[in-house]
Amino acid sequence: MRFVRALQLALMFSSLFLLGGPVFADAPVGNGVHSSPVRPTPRPTPKPTPTPRPLPIPPPTGLTKTRDLQVCGTHAGLVAALFCQSAYTNGLLVLVFNWTGDAAYPAPNGFNVYEVDNGLHKIVDRNTSQATVAFVKRPSNGFGNRCYAVTAVVGKRESKPSRWVCLAPGSVGPFTDVIVANQSAVRSRSHEYVSGPNPITIGPGFPCTNTTPCVGGLYLYETCCPLSTTKTVTETIANYYRAYFHFKLPDLKNLYIIKATLSVKTTKSAPGSTEDYCLYEMGPAATDWMSEPAGSTDLVGGSLSRVDAPYLSYGLDVASTVHSWINGSRPNNGFVLRGRLEASNYASSPAIYCVWQLDKNAKLTIVHS
């Protein structure tokens, strides 16, 4: 029996040896307590990638106000340039600025103008075009001590505001300059034909000099032999007076001329004078009459147009002439005024006499941006 038992044990150990032996848990270190099997650590769930914030919209730069019609037109573009004239005429504030886009914002949808003084952030103009100009209506108490800024708009987003523009009282037009003539003159020409023994006596008049300019003239016509069927001219006398005024203009280049009027007061009329003939035409003088010596009889002409004599003291529209002087398309030789008698034949009238003495302090009133 013992032999059999020993043989069984030998066979059992031999089989265990061949199969690699039993598997035992790792012996614990230290206190001899068995540990649990090691499990792999799970990977953390990745966080979602945050949506990047949109890039900022470039703000407008170089904000300033302008009274220059050309600058306004450049920023407004060809289509909107006419709005500049209307804005200056109606006393609007004209703001111009620059805006440069980038890859994210190549073009704006428009611009907003805000009043930003005294803690305000009030929108006062919306420009829905890409024109870098803004027109702000005049507040009831004016633009003085008010500040403005501009933002660029792309979709529903706005840029940061531009730098501020703050206005002093009286800094937004229209502006008015009243200029007194710096020089005046009168030129006259006389014609007389006498064939009879008794020349006609001309009625009393008054001197016309460079310091007391006149406009108008007189015309006398006399025939003889009232019982004869053939009338003979015995005498004709014609005196013509032209008045000249020159104004030294301020520097108004590139400003918009809203209105310009010439007003001259009549200080005295010769006896028998009537409104109908004293003043007939006026316009810019063609040459420099001021450089000619005193007493010159050169009747310097010009680009003359018909005028209504009664309006001489109230103001005649001369905006186009003043504009041509300012932009240099016509030299400033002042104005020439002449009467109707020069251009007409009054042989059927025995006498026409109309001379106005004019105030040398004629005024040129210019309203501009």
Phi, psi and omega in degrees: 000315180298323180295318179296316182297321181292324180292321180295318180296322180295318178295323182293314181293326178296319180292322178294323179296316180292328182272359177098357177083170182285157178263123177247150176293151179300139180290137178291153179263133174094268190271359176078008179274133180291139177260160180285159178298144181281126178257147179291141179286127180291147178288141179291148177289126182295140177285147179294145179291123182294145177289127183292144177292144180294148179293149180292146177283133179299133180279159173295153180230163174065032181295132178202160173268155180219145172251001185274117182297322181292318178297316178301315180296324178296318180283331182280332184089168186299320186290319187264003184300327180295336177296334180296314179299315179296321181297315180293321180298322185265009173074028178278154172279128179253117178250138175233153183201179177238155174211129179239121180280179177222190183297325181282327182227081183288337182209144178271164172268350180158191182218147175245142177248130181240144166273128190234011180280155176053039177078007180282157170212064188252125180286133183238350177199138175241121177254110183266016176245180178267006178292132183269057178215150179220145180240119184249127179291148182289127174295163184299328180252022173088177183268354185302134177064027176250149181235147183224152176218160184234142174239154174266143182243128173229114184063235178257011182249155179235153173279174170293155182291155175288181172294160183276154167238121181247140190247139174274157176302137178076017183265357179240131184288191007290152177247150182236127174247127175251116187246128177269142181304130178271349178203142177222161181200164174225141175234140182226157175218136183240145174224131180220132176230123182230129176231346182265169183283342185237087179300148180284140177275126180283140181297165183296138179232213178205158183290144174243116182231178180295335178268348175227072185295151179232161172219143179124216180166184177223154179215122177240137183223125184227138176236159179251178169059063183297339179273351181271149177286336178254118180268143181243130178288123178261332182198137167227136178228132178222125174238129181242139178235132173240137179255147181228141177222138177236144181232130175274115187274145170288172179284102180242019183301136179072359175275155180273122179275108182281318181202146175215130182227143175254128178230131180227126180274142174272117184271335183195146176241139177292154179305136180085000182286146176230160180295333192293335189238344186296316177234132182232317183221157174204165178171183179291135180291146186280327184227174184277089178289341183289335181277352180278151183292156177300142181086004179298141178258012179288111180279082180300128181265203180176190177273090190266145178225153180293136179230157175269115186305318183300339184273000182300318182280337181275330180130121177259139182289118180230027185299317183295322178294313180298319179299319179293327175293318184291317182276359174085006180283345177217137178290147181276091175256013179078196183246151172238138179236134178223160181269175184282335187298333183296325189258009186232160177250119184245039182297338181276352181251134181291329182198132172227129185221114180212108179226130175250133169267132188248150175290126181294339181271056176297153184238137174246116181255121182241124174255126187215172181289000000 
